[in-house]
Amino acid sequence: MSNALKAAFIFVAPGGDPTQHRSWVRTEGVELLAVAVSNYDQAEALARELVEKEGIAAIELCGGFGAAGTARVAAAVNVPVGVVRFDTHPGLNNASGDTLFA
């Protein structure tokens, strides 16, 4: 799978621990690592680590990341960063991550 895109999906969840809450899904064209974090600081650090140590070439963020959280992660790395959009996220008690973590 040397030609597969290595990507990461980072989601924010209460109690998310990026050292424990992670899982790979591998297909012929994409190797996707899903990882939970509990706040934006962890997301920034994780994004840098994944790019530098895992060879991740693209990152997608869950809808729990608001505009501020997305901007922080995008500024932390030099790979494309995309985001799923929710104005308020059902997994965060219908709040935006920007309200909780910014």
C-alpha positions as a Python dict, from the first residue, in 0.01 Angstrom:
ca = {
    (1, 'M'): (0, 0, 0),
    (2, 'S'): (287, 236, -54),
    (3, 'N'): (78, 452, -291),
    (4, 'A'): (-215, 486, -49),
    (5, 'L'): (-296, 829, 92),
    (6, 'K'): (-217, 839, 464),
    (7, 'A'): (-480, 1054, 629),
    (8, 'A'): (-608, 1122, 979),
    (9, 'F'): (-952, 1199, 1115),
    (10, 'I'): (-928, 1380, 1448),
    (11, 'F'): (-1239, 1407, 1662),
    (12, 'V'): (-1290, 1591, 1987),
    (13, 'A'): (-1470, 1405, 2265),
    (14, 'P'): (-1484, 1442, 2642),
    (15, 'G'): (-1213, 1217, 2786),
    (16, 'G'): (-1057, 1158, 2445),
    (17, 'D'): (-704, 1026, 2489),
    (18, 'P'): (-502, 1016, 2166),
    (19, 'T'): (-268, 751, 2307),
    (20, 'Q'): (-559, 510, 2369),
    (21, 'H'): (-847, 612, 2146),
    (22, 'R'): (-716, 549, 1795),
    (23, 'S'): (-784, 306, 1515),
    (24, 'W'): (-662, 246, 1158),
    (25, 'V'): (-884, 168, 860),
    (26, 'R'): (-681, 58, 559),
    (27, 'T'): (-807, 33, 204),
    (28, 'E'): (-619, 5, -123),
    (29, 'G'): (-629, 381, -177),
    (30, 'V'): (-645, 531, 173),
    (31, 'E'): (-501, 447, 513),
    (32, 'L'): (-707, 644, 764),
    (33, 'L'): (-618, 688, 1130),
    (34, 'A'): (-908, 799, 1351),
    (35, 'V'): (-798, 955, 1680),
    (36, 'A'): (-985, 1116, 1971),
    (37, 'V'): (-862, 1423, 2157),
    (38, 'S'): (-1020, 1604, 2450),
    (39, 'N'): (-934, 1963, 2353),
    (40, 'Y'): (-775, 2188, 2091),
    (41, 'D'): (-430, 2187, 2255),
    (42, 'Q'): (-415, 1808, 2219),
    (43, 'A'): (-538, 1834, 1860),
    (44, 'E'): (-259, 2074, 1762),
    (45, 'A'): (10, 1858, 1922),
    (46, 'L'): (-137, 1540, 1774),
    (47, 'A'): (-158, 1688, 1424),
    (48, 'R'): (210, 1787, 1433),
    (49, 'E'): (309, 1442, 1563),
    (50, 'L'): (106, 1258, 1300),
    (51, 'V'): (256, 1458, 1014),
    (52, 'E'): (613, 1430, 1144),
    (53, 'K'): (614, 1071, 1274),
    (54, 'E'): (335, 887, 1089),
    (55, 'G'): (368, 1049, 747),
    (56, 'I'): (9, 1174, 751),
    (57, 'A'): (-52, 1379, 435),
    (58, 'A'): (-406, 1508, 502),
    (59, 'I'): (-616, 1573, 811),
    (60, 'E'): (-991, 1593, 849),
    (61, 'L'): (-1146, 1733, 1166),
    (62, 'C'): (-1484, 1637, 1309),
    (63, 'G'): (-1772, 1877, 1335),
    (64, 'G'): (-1692, 1942, 1701),
    (65, 'F'): (-1411, 2170, 1586),
    (66, 'G'): (-1534, 2522, 1532),
    (67, 'A'): (-1367, 2779, 1309),
    (68, 'A'): (-1112, 2870, 1577),
    (69, 'G'): (-1015, 2507, 1643),
    (70, 'T'): (-986, 2433, 1273),
    (71, 'A'): (-762, 2737, 1225),
    (72, 'R'): (-538, 2628, 1512),
    (73, 'V'): (-486, 2279, 1371),
    (74, 'A'): (-437, 2408, 1016),
    (75, 'A'): (-172, 2653, 1139),
    (76, 'A'): (11, 2375, 1325),
    (77, 'V'): (82, 2163, 1015),
    (78, 'N'): (182, 2198, 653),
    (79, 'V'): (-69, 1950, 506),
    (80, 'P'): (-428, 2004, 386),
    (81, 'V'): (-680, 2024, 671),
    (82, 'G'): (-1050, 1975, 604),
    (83, 'V'): (-1344, 1980, 839),
    (84, 'V'): (-1690, 1830, 876),
    (85, 'R'): (-1928, 2113, 967),
    (86, 'F'): (-2175, 2137, 1251),
    (87, 'D'): (-2267, 2474, 1401),
    (88, 'T'): (-2340, 2287, 1720),
    (89, 'H'): (-2230, 1928, 1770),
    (90, 'P'): (-2464, 1666, 1917),
    (91, 'G'): (-2170, 1481, 2077),
    (92, 'L'): (-2073, 1796, 2267),
    (93, 'N'): (-2414, 1866, 2421),
    (94, 'N'): (-2509, 2078, 2119),
    (95, 'A'): (-2220, 2319, 2169),
    (96, 'S'): (-1940, 2422, 1936),
    (97, 'G'): (-1585, 2327, 2026),
    (98, 'D'): (-1509, 2698, 1999),
    (99, 'T'): (-1737, 2758, 2297),
    (100, 'L'): (-1579, 2478, 2498),
    (101, 'F'): (-1209, 2492, 2406),
    (102, 'A'): (-1116, 2825, 2244),
}
